[in-house]
Amino acid sequence: MEKKIFKREKKEDKPVLAICYDFDKTLSPDDMQAQGYIQNVGYNVEEFWTESNELAQENDMDQNLAYMLKMVEKSHGKFYLTKESLADYGSKVELFEGVKDWFDRICSYGEEKGVIVEHYIISSGLKEMIEGTEMAKNKCFKKIYASSFIYDSGNVAKWPAQAINYTNKTQFLFRIEKGVLDINDEAVNDYFPPEEIRVPFRNMVYIGDSATDIPCMKLVNSYGGYSIGVYNPQKKDKSKVYEMMKEHRIKYFVPSIYTEESEIDILIKKIIDKTAKNEELEKIHYKNQREVEEHQEDRLKRKKRNIIYNLLNSGSFATTHTLIRESDEIDEWEQDEIEQLFEAAVTNGQIKSIIGDKDIYFFYKDLLEKYKGENDFADELKDLLN
């Protein structure tokens, strides 16, 4: 099988602010499965979740895998659980006030301020149902990370393709950070220099409603981002957000009202404003840092040039040993520099006569191991060392 080439997002010229959302009880007042599906298979909502959680507990099973298995089992003989039927359920999911036009509105505000705003879903709910929402159809989301099924030849759900729980949610924040968005792309584990990170955590927002969001909230908070707890404005129960605030899981809490001039609208716009200003400062910081690195690199190059020149012209044993000690402190030599060091050893009779001294012998032996080319001086040096 051919190795898949993954599409990766590159660092933009403008700063990117990634806003990540849980879905159930964050953008919608209830679990998406409880807004049509559970009722259609002849269950009341509480009974379905009780059975699902008992199944998980009895079998040491992930709770999300348990509810997905229940969905497949309970639809059998009643209707086909297809991608299309799940999308249809998703299209009927109730949303909090202002959600439908929230995403485009916030992107437009970001554009005015010179910030690219991207919206991501990270949910234990079903991807197929989220894809049925008006926002997903309008391509408001950069990426939807959620539990999903694989389907048989008749397009009927037969097995979980992905189960996302509260602990593995955090991996997607690292994917967003590095622009490695495909769920199977192992480059998420690669090292990226800080200045090449596409969405640093300081430019990340996580919005959620409960304990299942805590790992993501904590991670975003720890690295200078913004975690926001939301609560249902109709129920006015703030106990969860109070608890999360008390335990330093979130920085802010607001009601789930997404209309213009709502609390979350004002808060996110302030974060966008701060991001624009902060990234101007970060650009200056990285510019200064590069200048220092270039200065250090220039200084190292000058030091290496001086060592090579002085070795070529060394006239005393003491000077040679001193220069070799200085050379040992340098970790990296370019191939052309190594060739010049070989030339010094072979053409300077003074060095040649003490090539067997321990420090000089091992210095040149190590250089020969690092050398990748072909060179007459290298061949002669090998004979000398032997």
C-alpha positions in Angstrom: 0.0 0.0 0.0 1.3 3.4 -1.0 2.2 5.7 1.9 -0.3 8.5 2.2 0.9 12.0 1.7 -0.8 14.2 4.2 -1.9 17.8 3.6 -0.4 20.0 6.3 -1.3 23.6 7.1 1.6 26.1 6.9 2.3 29.1 9.2 0.4 32.1 7.9 1.6 35.7 7.4 -1.1 36.8 9.8 -1.6 35.3 13.3 -4.2 32.5 13.5 -6.6 32.3 16.5 -8.0 28.8 16.8 -11.4 28.6 18.7 -12.1 25.0 19.8 -15.6 24.0 20.9 -17.2 21.1 22.6 -20.6 20.6 21.0 -23.2 19.1 23.3 -24.4 21.6 26.0 -21.8 24.1 24.6 -23.4 24.9 21.2 -26.5 22.9 21.7 -28.7 22.7 24.9 -28.7 18.9 25.1 -26.8 15.7 23.9 -27.3 15.4 20.1 -28.4 11.8 20.4 -31.2 12.8 22.8 -32.8 15.1 20.2 -34.6 12.6 18.1 -32.5 9.4 17.7 -33.1 8.0 21.2 -36.8 8.7 21.0 -37.0 7.1 17.6 -35.7 3.8 18.9 -38.3 3.7 21.6 -36.3 4.7 24.6 -36.6 7.5 27.0 -33.3 9.5 27.2 -32.4 8.6 30.8 -33.0 4.8 30.2 -30.8 4.8 27.1 -27.8 6.5 28.9 -28.3 4.3 32.0 -28.1 1.1 29.8 -25.1 2.5 27.8 -23.1 3.4 30.9 -23.9 0.0 32.6 -22.6 -1.7 29.4 -19.4 0.3 29.6 -18.9 -0.5 33.3 -19.6 -4.2 33.0 -17.1 -4.6 30.2 -14.4 -2.2 31.2 -15.4 -0.4 28.0 -15.0 3.2 26.9 -18.4 5.0 27.5 -18.3 6.4 23.9 -17.8 3.0 22.4 -20.7 1.8 24.5 -23.2 4.4 23.4 -22.1 3.9 19.7 -22.7 0.1 20.0 -26.1 0.8 21.6 -27.0 3.1 18.7 -26.2 0.4 16.2 -28.1 -2.3 18.2 -31.2 -0.3 19.0 -31.7 0.9 15.4 -31.6 -2.7 14.1 -35.0 -3.8 12.8 -36.4 -0.2 13.2 -34.5 1.8 10.6 -31.1 1.9 8.9 -28.5 3.9 10.8 -26.8 5.5 7.8 -24.6 8.5 7.4 -27.5 10.3 5.7 -29.9 9.5 8.6 -27.4 10.7 11.2 -26.8 13.9 9.2 -30.6 14.4 9.1 -30.8 14.0 12.9 -28.0 16.6 13.1 -29.8 19.1 11.0 -32.6 19.1 13.6 -30.4 19.5 16.6 -31.4 22.6 18.7 -28.7 25.3 18.9 -28.2 28.0 21.5 -29.3 31.5 20.5 -26.9 33.2 18.0 -24.9 30.0 17.1 -25.9 29.9 13.5 -24.3 33.2 12.5 -21.7 33.3 15.2 -18.8 31.7 13.3 -18.9 33.9 10.2 -19.4 37.0 12.4 -16.4 36.2 14.5 -14.3 35.5 11.4 -15.2 38.8 9.9 -14.2 40.6 13.1 -10.9 38.8 13.1 -10.3 39.8 9.5 -10.9 43.5 10.4 -8.2 43.2 13.1 -5.7 41.3 10.9 -6.3 37.9 12.6 -7.3 34.7 10.9 -10.0 33.0 13.1 -10.5 29.3 12.6 -13.2 27.2 14.3 -12.7 23.6 15.4 -15.1 21.1 16.9 -13.6 18.6 19.4 -16.5 16.5 20.6 -17.4 13.1 22.0 -20.6 13.4 20.0 -21.1 12.1 16.5 -19.2 13.6 13.5 -21.9 12.6 11.1 -24.6 14.5 13.1 -22.4 17.6 13.4 -21.8 17.5 9.7 -25.6 17.7 9.3 -25.8 21.1 11.0 -26.2 24.2 9.0 -22.8 25.6 10.2 -21.0 22.5 9.0 -22.8 22.6 5.6 -21.7 26.2 5.3 -18.1 25.1 6.0 -17.8 27.2 9.2 -15.5 24.6 10.8 -11.9 24.2 9.8 -12.0 20.6 11.1 -14.5 18.5 13.0 -12.9 16.0 15.5 -15.7 13.8 16.8 -16.6 10.1 17.2 -17.7 8.5 14.0 -18.7 5.2 12.3 -17.5 3.1 9.4 -20.2 1.8 7.0 -20.9 -1.3 5.1 -21.5 -1.5 1.3 -25.1 -0.5 1.9 -23.9 2.6 3.8 -25.2 1.3 7.1 -23.1 2.0 10.3 -21.4 -1.2 11.4 -18.5 -0.3 13.7 -16.9 2.8 15.4 -14.2 4.4 13.2 -13.2 6.9 15.9 -14.2 7.2 19.5 -13.2 10.5 21.2 -13.3 10.8 24.9 -12.2 13.5 27.4 -8.6 12.3 27.6 -7.8 11.8 23.9 -9.4 15.1 23.0 -6.1 16.8 23.9 -4.2 15.3 20.9 -6.3 17.5 18.6 -5.0 20.6 20.3 -1.5 19.6 19.4 -2.6 18.8 15.8 -4.1 22.3 15.5 -1.0 23.9 17.1 1.3 22.4 14.4 -1.1 22.4 11.4 -1.0 18.6 11.3 -4.7 18.1 11.1 -5.2 14.6 9.6 -6.0 12.2 12.5 -3.5 9.6 11.2 -0.6 12.0 10.5 2.2 11.0 12.9 4.0 14.3 12.3 2.0 15.6 15.2 4.9 14.2 17.3 7.6 16.1 15.3 9.5 19.0 16.8 8.7 22.4 15.4 10.8 25.5 16.3 8.6 28.0 18.3 8.7 30.5 15.5 7.3 27.9 13.0 4.4 26.9 15.2 1.2 27.7 13.2 -1.1 28.2 16.2 0.8 28.7 19.4 -1.3 27.8 22.5 -1.4 31.5 23.5 -3.6 31.9 20.4 -6.0 29.1 21.3 -9.4 29.3 22.9 -11.2 26.2 24.3 -15.0 26.5 25.0 -16.7 23.8 27.0 -19.3 23.1 29.6 -18.3 20.3 31.9 -15.7 18.0 33.5 -15.2 16.1 30.2 -13.6 19.3 28.8 -11.1 19.7 31.7 -8.0 18.1 30.2 -8.3 20.4 27.1 -9.1 23.4 29.3 -6.1 22.7 31.6 -3.7 22.2 28.7 -4.8 25.5 26.9 -4.6 27.4 30.2 -1.1 26.0 31.1 0.4 27.4 27.9 -1.1 30.8 28.0 -4.4 30.3 26.0 -8.0 31.0 27.0 -10.4 28.4 28.5 -14.0 29.5 28.7 -16.7 27.7 30.6 -20.3 28.1 29.4 -23.6 27.4 31.1 -27.2 27.1 29.9 -28.9 30.6 30.2 -32.3 29.1 30.7 -31.3 26.8 33.6 -29.0 29.4 35.1 -27.1 26.6 36.9 -23.5 27.8 37.3 -22.3 25.1 39.7 -20.1 23.5 37.0 -18.4 26.7 35.9 -17.9 27.8 39.5 -16.2 24.5 40.3 -14.0 24.7 37.2 -13.1 28.3 38.0 -12.3 27.4 41.6 -9.9 24.7 40.4 -8.2 27.0 37.8 -9.5 25.0 34.9 -11.0 28.0 33.2 -10.2 31.7 33.0 -13.7 32.9 32.2 -17.3 31.8 32.3 -20.3 33.1 30.3 -23.9 32.0 29.4 -24.3 30.1 26.1 -25.7 33.0 24.2 -23.8 33.7 21.0 -25.6 36.8 19.7 -23.9 40.1 18.9 -22.9 42.0 22.1 -23.5 38.9 24.2 -20.9 38.2 27.0 -19.1 35.6 24.9 -19.2 37.9 21.8 -17.5 40.7 23.7 -15.0 38.4 25.4 -13.9 36.7 22.1 -13.5 40.0 20.4 -11.3 41.2 23.2 -9.2 38.1 22.8 -8.9 38.8 19.1 -7.8 42.4 19.8 -5.2 41.1 22.3 -4.0 38.4 19.8 -3.4 41.1 17.1 -1.3 43.3 19.5 0.5 40.4 21.1 1.6 38.8 17.8 3.2 42.2 16.8 5.3 41.9 20.0 6.1 38.3 19.2 7.3 39.2 15.7 9.7 41.7 17.3 10.9 39.1 19.8 11.6 36.5 17.0 13.4 39.2 14.9 15.7 40.0 17.9 16.2 36.3 18.6 17.2 35.6 14.9 19.6 38.5 15.0 21.3 37.1 18.2 21.5 33.6 16.6 23.0 35.0 13.4 25.5 37.0 15.5 26.4 33.8 17.4 26.7 31.9 14.1 29.0 34.6 12.6 31.1 34.5 15.8 31.4 30.7 15.6 32.4 30.9 11.9 35.1 33.5 12.8 36.4 31.3 15.6 36.6 28.3 13.3 38.4 30.3 10.6 40.9 31.5 13.1 41.6 27.9 14.5 42.1 26.6 10.9 44.4 29.5 10.0 46.5 29.1 13.1 46.7 25.3 12.8 48.0 25.7 9.2 50.6 28.1 10.5 51.3 26.7 14.0 55.0 26.7 14.9 55.0 25.3 18.4 53.7 22.2 20.2 52.0 24.3 22.9 50.1 26.4 20.3 48.9 23.2 18.5 47.7 21.6 21.7 45.9 24.8 22.7 44.2 25.1 19.3 43.1 21.4 19.5 41.5 22.0 22.9 39.6 24.9 21.4 38.6 22.8 18.4 37.2 20.1 20.7 34.7 22.6 22.2 33.1 22.9 18.7 30.4 20.3 18.0 29.8 20.9 14.3 32.3 21.3 11.5 31.3 21.9 7.9 32.8 19.4 5.4 35.0 22.0 3.7 36.3 23.1 7.2 37.1 19.4 8.0 39.1 19.2 4.7 41.1 22.3 5.7 41.8 20.7 9.1 43.1 17.6 7.4 45.3 19.8 5.2 46.8 21.4 8.4 47.6 18.0 9.9 49.3 16.8 6.7 51.1 19.9 5.5 52.3 21.4 8.8 55.3 19.3 9.8 55.0 20.4 13.4 51.5 18.9 13.7 52.5 15.9 11.7 55.3 15.1 14.2 53.0 15.0 17.2 49.9 13.4 15.5 50.2 10.4 17.9 49.6 12.6 21.0 46.4 11.5 22.6 44.4 14.8 22.2 45.5 15.4 18.6 45.1 11.7 17.6 41.5 11.4 18.8 40.5 14.9 17.5 41.5 13.9 14.0 40.1 10.3 14.3 36.7 11.8 15.2 36.9 14.2 12.2 37.6 11.3 9.9 34.5 9.5 11.1 32.4 12.6 10.5 33.8 13.2 7.0 31.6 12.1 4.1 33.7 13.0 1.1 36.8 11.9 -0.7 40.0 13.9 -0.3 43.8 13.2 -0.8 44.5 14.9 2.6 42.0 12.6 4.3 43.7 9.5 2.7 47.2 10.7 3.8 45.8 11.5 7.3 44.4 7.9 7.7 47.9 6.6 6.9 49.4 8.9 9.5 47.0 7.8 12.2 47.6 4.1 11.4 
